[in-house]
Amino acid sequence: MMDYIAEQNRYDEMKYFRSGKSGLKLPGVSLGLWHNFGTNDDFENMEAMCRTAFDLGITHFDLANNYGPEYGSAEENFGKIINGTLKRYRDELIISTKAGYDMWPGPYGNWGSRKYLLASLDQSLKRMGLEYVDIFYHHRMDPETPLEESMMALDTAVKQGKALYAGISNYDAKTTEKAMEILRDLKCPFVINQVRYSIFDRWIEKDGLKKFASENGCGLIAFSPLAQGLLTDKYLHGIPKDSRIRKDGRFLKESAITKERLAQIEALNQIAKERGQSLAQMALSWVLRDGDVTSVLIGASRPEQIRENVKIVEKTKFTEDELRKIDEISNR
Ligand SMILES: NC(=O)c1ccc[n+]([C@@H]2O[C@H](COP(=O)([O-])OP(=O)(O)OC[C@H]3O[C@@H](n4cnc5c(N)ncnc54)[C@H](OP(=O)(O)O)[C@@H]3O)[C@@H](O)[C@H]2O)c1
């Protein structure tokens, strides 16, 4: 695979949006490596997904220290890809990783201490065989560690040249505002908050984060925009063998497929058809509908899904009537 040459026209169709008020632009669709890049997954498929994504203008690949399983294995597998087929394209790529969840035993392998964050980033760089990542995230709010300490650790990572930008993930509006203030005082380039957001999960609207971010130059990248696959037509006729529920079941469980959920998915699927999109495409377009979200962070189990999903950047406008119907269905 060393002789892979990316598509000449890879930048023709994708759209790139500025992350907050920073200098960094991200593709409308980014690829996350949470699932399907672990120890027991097929390496050829991983490589094919990364190549397909890049050929379609997806410049942003998102990781975390503990993606796998085994913890760290997604970074190791991606390390082989970025040092193999994608090596010559490093300067065209935005690679992110995170620390904040359970990683290694004892009091220094979790949450938000300086001790954990900086040691974890060193481990991530080693696993990926990289000198720096583009974005280093604190993965979740830590109720015990002072916010200053976690933010100063991100700043140190940037000042050491191990990360170009700082990010936070799963931070609510109030804490995002404080984190931004601290990073601004440190003159640390903060770019984005990575949060769960989909037609089925509106917490960033209720919390005020979506509005705060758009008014205050904070980028947002939406993870699990398909609610891990629920917002597609795949579960409408039973649970396929090759679906996340059957193959993994740790994070998306069979119990998520209730009669009520299926009725919502069916109704949304109908609206998608009327728009000339698949349900997956409509769900992703919806996230980008008003410009508040910088990028929609998808997962994929095969290259075809990525091909289908990137098409959404052409169709992110909705009519008032469509939006009202989608709200009505998701509130049922
Ligand atoms: N910061 C955080 O705390 C956090 C938490 C979670 C995730 N993330 C990030 O967000 C990324 C995406 O999360 P996610 O994987 O939950 O996102 P998602 O896009 O909601 O779900 C992805 C899954 O949906 C299915 N799918 C994708 N495209 C499809 C299509 N066109 N048709 C049918 N099914 C389709 C695939 O599952 P099948 O296996 O069923 O085919 C795929 O693995 C992660 O990789 C990670 O980088 C961050």
The ligand as a Tripos MOL2 file, in Angstrom:
@<TRIPOS>MOLECULE
LIG
   48    52     1     0     0
SMALL
NO_CHARGES

@<TRIPOS>ATOM
      1 N1        -15.6580   12.8360   22.7020 N.am      1 LIG1
      2 C1        -16.3620   11.7970   23.0600 C.2       1 LIG1
      3 O1        -16.6680   11.5850   24.2480 O.2       1 LIG1
      4 C2        -16.7980   10.8270   21.9940 C.ar      1 LIG1
      5 C3        -17.7220    9.8140   22.3110 C.ar      1 LIG1
      6 C4        -18.1230    8.9840   21.2700 C.ar      1 LIG1
      7 C5        -17.6280    9.1640   19.9890 C.ar      1 LIG1
      8 N2        -16.7130   10.1390   19.7480 N.ar      1 LIG1
      9 C6        -16.1280   10.3390   18.4040 C.3       1 LIG1
     10 O2        -17.1610   10.4040   17.4440 O.3       1 LIG1
     11 C7        -16.9280    9.4260   16.4280 C.3       1 LIG1
     12 C8        -18.2240    8.9820   15.8530 C.3       1 LIG1
     13 O3        -19.0500    8.3860   16.8490 O.3       1 LIG1
     14 P1        -20.0100    7.2180   16.4400 P.3       1 LIG1
     15 O4        -19.2320    6.1280   15.8130 O.co2     1 LIG1
     16 O5        -20.8860    6.9120   17.5850 O.co2     1 LIG1
     17 O6        -20.8530    7.9980   15.2920 O.3       1 LIG1
     18 P2        -22.1590    7.6940   14.4470 P.3       1 LIG1
     19 O7        -21.8560    8.3020   13.1270 O.co2     1 LIG1
     20 O8        -23.3540    8.1370   15.2010 O.co2     1 LIG1
     21 O9        -22.2440    6.1100   14.3060 O.3       1 LIG1
     22 C9        -21.3990    5.4310   13.4630 C.3       1 LIG1
     23 C10       -21.9580    4.0720   13.0830 C.3       1 LIG1
     24 O10       -23.1690    4.2170   12.3520 O.3       1 LIG1
     25 C11       -23.2030    3.2750   11.2910 C.3       1 LIG1
     26 N3        -23.2190    4.0100   10.0120 N.ar      1 LIG1
     27 C12       -22.4360    5.0310    9.5990 C.ar      1 LIG1
     28 N4        -22.7920    5.4660    8.3780 N.ar      1 LIG1
     29 C13       -23.8410    4.6980    7.9950 C.ar      1 LIG1
     30 C14       -24.6330    4.6650    6.8440 C.ar      1 LIG1
     31 N5        -24.4610    5.5240    5.8430 N.pl3     1 LIG1
     32 N6        -25.6290    3.7370    6.7690 N.ar      1 LIG1
     33 C15       -25.8330    2.8760    7.7850 C.ar      1 LIG1
     34 N7        -25.0970    2.8580    8.9180 N.ar      1 LIG1
     35 C16       -24.1150    3.7710    9.0310 C.ar      1 LIG1
     36 C17       -21.9670    2.3960   11.4540 C.3       1 LIG1
     37 O11       -22.3060    1.3380   12.3530 O.3       1 LIG1
     38 P3        -22.3800   -0.2210   11.9650 P.3       1 LIG1
     39 O12       -21.2350   -0.8360   12.6730 O.co2     1 LIG1
     40 O13       -23.6910   -0.6320   12.5470 O.co2     1 LIG1
     41 O14       -22.3040   -0.3300   10.4660 O.co2     1 LIG1
     42 C18       -21.0350    3.3300   12.1570 C.3       1 LIG1
     43 O15       -20.0040    2.6670   12.8490 O.3       1 LIG1
     44 C19       -16.1130    8.3630   17.1400 C.3       1 LIG1
     45 O16       -15.3870    7.5420   16.2440 O.3       1 LIG1
     46 C20       -15.2100    9.1970   17.9830 C.3       1 LIG1
     47 O17       -14.1540    9.7110   17.2060 O.3       1 LIG1
     48 C21       -16.3100   10.9790   20.7300 C.ar      1 LIG1
@<TRIPOS>BOND
     1     1     2 1
     2     2     3 2
     3     2     4 1
     4     4     5 ar
     5     4    48 ar
     6     5     6 ar
     7     6     7 ar
     8     7     8 ar
     9     8     9 1
    10     8    48 ar
    11     9    10 1
    12     9    46 1
    13    10    11 1
    14    11    12 1
    15    11    44 1
    16    12    13 1
    17    13    14 1
    18    14    15 2
    19    14    16 1
    20    14    17 1
    21    17    18 1
    22    18    19 2
    23    18    20 1
    24    18    21 1
    25    21    22 1
    26    22    23 1
    27    23    24 1
    28    23    42 1
    29    24    25 1
    30    25    26 1
    31    25    36 1
    32    26    27 ar
    33    26    35 ar
    34    27    28 ar
    35    28    29 ar
    36    29    30 ar
    37    29    35 ar
    38    30    31 1
    39    30    32 ar
    40    32    33 ar
    41    33    34 ar
    42    34    35 ar
    43    36    37 1
    44    36    42 1
    45    37    38 1
    46    38    39 2
    47    38    40 1
    48    38    41 1
    49    42    43 1
    50    44    45 1
    51    44    46 1
    52    46    47 1
@<TRIPOS>SUBSTRUCTURE
     1 LIG1         1 GROUP 0 **** ****
